[in-house]
Amino acid sequence: MSDSVVYAYAVVRAADGVGATAGALAGVAGSPVRLTAGSRDPAVLLAVGDVPAADFREEALRRRLEELEWLETVARAHHAVVEALAAVTTVLPLRLATVYIDEAGARAALDEGARAFAERLSLLAGHREWGVKVYADPSAAPPPPAPASDGLSPGRSYLRQRREQRSGREEVYRDARTAAGRVEEAALRYAAGRARHRVQQGTLAGAAGENVLNDAFLVADDRTEAFRTDVAGAAQGLTGVRVEVTGPWAPYSFAVPAEGTGDAENATQGTGDTQDTQGTQDDAEGAQGRQCAGGAGSARGPAGARDAADARGPAGARGAADVRGPAGGSAP
């Protein structure tokens, strides 16, 4: 049995400079990245690298995914490879820890999904993903006025003050909903696709306030500036509300179309614990899964490997592998 397996990062479209870019990259476990081609479509390639089988066989991978430091390191390396390739061509990011027994298995998966991959790459060409989060900070609500000498008893005065405090908090959340509506309006004007993600809580939120919206949008490159301007201004004039725009990213949330849709023009909505399009079983996803030895979690979506490469550290890496165990076939 080989002491290495083949780790797959993304399906990529052949383009000038993509081979040189891949060849200059070191990926997971410091392994050189290379491009492999199938036999059906020379324009559809798979970015891969060799990784230690001792870490990426099924049982070992299950254990490793419990180790946040290791997981973060893998997620960051995975993300770095995907983003470097996305700078020179269109990519379809694969799940974090998508692993094949050998090169032949990787090529077989590429051939099996070649048509679906090619169609998706064409649809996503010239687009990048942007993450948008809306935060509500009730502590920013204006303090209630000092109790007036109105003759109320101390108890009644206290209750009135508490009601005024609640009213201020409710105003912040109303304003947050207003901001979310403005973001949606901007999306309808500029975005070719939208992916809804579960809001982040606790340390995952990564900033002050409560995360009340966590979406990703697919935006054409020539509409980016207008989109960013409108979305960034969604909190203007609102109390205790902040809008965070991140990107551009490779199209993690749009690598696979939403169930029942065939293109990027439709809103792509996440399902289940992975907060992304992992639940869709189209031809391309099936090709990945049937040949995979690993594949726990997902590198698609803002809560995935992309966030692990943010400054949030292990909190992002948790999202990079919503650990549901290997998603593919038998382990090597």
SVG drawing of the C-alpha trace seen along z (x, -y; Angstrom):
<svg xmlns="http://www.w3.org/2000/svg" viewBox="-46 -66 54 68">
<polyline fill="none" stroke="black" stroke-width="0.4" points="0.0,0.0 1.3,-3.4 2.4,-5.8 0.8,-8.7 -2.6,-9.6 -3.7,-12.3 -5.2,-15.4 -7.5,-17.4 -7.9,-21.2 -10.0,-22.4 -11.2,-21.7 -9.7,-24.4 -10.1,-25.6 -7.0,-25.5 -5.7,-29.0 -2.4,-30.8 -0.2,-30.7 -2.2,-28.3 0.4,-25.5 3.2,-27.8 1.1,-29.1 0.3,-25.6 3.9,-24.5 5.1,-27.3 2.7,-26.3 3.3,-24.2 0.0,-22.9 -1.2,-20.7 1.7,-19.1 4.1,-21.2 3.4,-19.1 4.0,-20.5 0.9,-21.2 0.4,-19.9 -2.3,-19.8 -3.7,-16.5 -5.9,-16.0 -8.5,-13.5 -9.3,-12.0 -12.6,-13.6 -11.9,-17.4 -8.4,-18.8 -9.7,-22.2 -10.9,-20.8 -8.0,-20.1 -7.7,-19.0 -5.2,-20.6 -3.7,-17.9 -0.8,-17.1 0.5,-14.1 -0.1,-13.9 0.8,-11.4 -1.7,-8.5 -1.1,-8.2 -3.0,-11.5 -5.6,-11.2 -6.8,-7.7 -10.4,-7.5 -9.8,-6.5 -6.8,-8.8 -8.7,-11.7 -11.6,-11.3 -9.2,-11.7 -7.2,-14.5 -10.3,-16.6 -10.7,-16.8 -7.4,-18.6 -8.1,-22.3 -4.4,-23.3 -3.9,-20.6 -7.2,-21.4 -6.5,-25.1 -3.1,-24.4 -4.7,-22.2 -7.5,-24.7 -5.2,-27.6 -3.0,-25.6 -6.0,-24.4 -7.4,-28.0 -4.0,-29.4 -3.8,-27.0 -7.4,-27.7 -7.0,-31.5 -3.7,-31.4 -5.3,-29.4 -8.4,-31.6 -6.2,-34.6 -5.3,-33.2 -8.3,-31.1 -11.8,-30.0 -11.9,-27.4 -14.4,-25.1 -13.1,-24.6 -13.4,-21.1 -14.3,-20.0 -11.6,-20.2 -9.8,-16.9 -11.0,-15.5 -8.6,-12.6 -8.1,-9.9 -6.3,-6.6 -4.1,-7.4 -3.8,-9.5 -5.9,-7.1 -8.8,-7.6 -8.5,-11.4 -8.5,-11.2 -11.5,-8.9 -13.5,-11.4 -12.4,-14.2 -13.6,-12.3 -16.9,-11.3 -17.8,-14.9 -16.1,-16.5 -19.3,-17.8 -20.8,-19.2 -17.4,-20.7 -17.0,-22.4 -20.5,-23.8 -20.1,-25.2 -16.7,-26.7 -18.2,-28.5 -21.0,-29.9 -18.6,-31.1 -16.1,-32.7 -15.6,-36.4 -17.2,-36.2 -15.9,-36.2 -17.6,-35.5 -18.1,-38.3 -19.1,-37.7 -21.5,-40.0 -22.2,-40.0 -24.5,-42.3 -24.0,-42.7 -26.3,-44.2 -24.8,-45.7 -27.5,-46.3 -24.9,-47.9 -24.7,-50.8 -28.4,-51.7 -28.6,-55.2 -29.0,-55.0 -32.4,-55.7 -32.9,-59.2 -32.2,-59.8 -35.3,-59.2 -37.3,-62.4 -38.8,-63.5 -42.3,-62.4 -43.5,-61.2 -43.2,-57.5 -42.2,-55.1 -38.6,-53.7 -40.1,-50.4 -42.2,-52.0 -39.4,-54.2 -37.1,-51.2 -39.6,-49.3 -40.1,-52.3 -36.3,-52.6 -36.1,-48.9 -38.8,-49.3 -36.9,-52.1 -33.8,-50.0 -35.6,-47.2 -37.1,-49.7 -33.5,-50.8 -32.3,-47.3 -35.4,-46.5 -34.6,-49.6 -31.1,-48.2 -32.5,-44.9 -35.1,-46.7 -32.3,-48.7 -30.3,-45.5 -33.3,-44.1 -33.4,-47.3 -29.7,-46.9 -30.3,-43.3 -33.1,-44.4 -30.7,-47.0 -28.1,-44.3 -30.8,-42.1 -31.7,-45.1 -28.1,-45.5 -27.8,-41.8 -30.8,-41.9 -29.2,-44.8 -25.7,-43.4 -25.3,-39.7 -25.7,-36.7 -26.2,-34.4 -26.7,-34.4 -25.9,-31.7 -27.4,-32.0 -25.3,-30.8 -26.0,-30.1 -25.2,-33.1 -22.0,-32.8 -22.1,-32.9 -19.7,-33.2 -16.0,-33.3 -17.0,-32.5 -18.6,-35.9 -15.1,-37.3 -16.3,-40.8 -18.4,-42.9 -22.2,-42.5 -24.5,-39.7 -24.2,-38.3 -27.7,-38.5 -26.9,-38.0 -24.1,-35.9 -24.5,-35.6 -22.3,-35.2 -22.9,-36.7 -21.6,-35.9 -20.7,-39.1 -19.3,-39.7 -15.9,-41.4 -17.2,-44.5 -19.9,-45.1 -17.8,-44.7 -17.2,-48.3 -20.9,-49.3 -21.8,-46.2 -19.3,-47.0 -20.3,-50.6 -24.0,-49.9 -23.6,-47.0 -21.0,-48.9 -23.5,-51.7 -26.3,-49.5 -25.8,-50.6 -25.7,-54.3 -27.9,-56.2 -28.7,-53.1 -28.1,-52.7 -25.8,-49.9 -25.5,-48.2 -22.3,-47.3 -21.9,-45.7 -18.8,-43.7 -17.9,-43.0 -15.1,-40.5 -13.6,-39.3 -13.0,-38.8 -12.9,-35.0 -12.9,-32.0 -16.6,-30.9 -16.7,-28.5 -20.4,-28.8 -21.2,-28.4 -19.0,-25.5 -22.1,-23.3 -25.5,-24.7 -28.4,-24.7 -30.7,-21.6 -33.1,-22.1 -31.1,-24.8 -28.7,-24.5 -26.8,-27.8 -25.3,-30.5 -28.1,-33.0 -30.3,-31.4 -30.0,-32.1 -27.9,-29.3 -29.0,-28.6 -27.2,-26.5 -28.6,-23.5 -27.8,-21.5 -24.8,-22.0 -22.3,-22.9 -24.1,-26.1 -23.3,-25.7 -24.2,-23.7 -22.8,-20.4 -26.2,-18.8 -26.6,-19.1 -25.9,-15.8 -25.4,-16.8 -23.1,-15.0 -20.0,-16.9 -20.6,-16.3 -21.3,-12.7 -18.1,-12.3 -16.2,-13.8 -17.9,-11.6 -17.8,-8.2 -14.0,-8.3 -13.1,-10.1 -11.4,-8.4 -11.9,-11.4 -13.8,-14.5 -15.1,-15.3 -16.6,-18.8 -16.3,-21.4 -14.0,-24.1 -16.9,-25.8 -18.6,-28.7 -17.6,-31.6 -17.8,-29.5 -15.2,-27.1 -11.6,-27.2 -12.0,-30.7 -12.7,-31.9 -10.0,-29.7 -7.6,-31.8 -9.0,-35.0 -7.5,-36.4 -9.9,-34.5 -7.7,-31.4 -9.2,-28.1 -12.7,-29.6 -12.7,-29.8 -11.1,-26.4 -14.1,-24.9 -16.3,-26.0 -13.8,-24.6 -14.7,-21.1 -18.2,-20.8 -17.2,-17.3 -19.7,-14.8 -17.2,-12.2 -15.9,-11.1 -18.3,-12.0 -17.0,-9.7 -16.3,-6.0 -14.0,-3.6 -10.8,-4.9 -7.5,-3.8"/>
</svg>
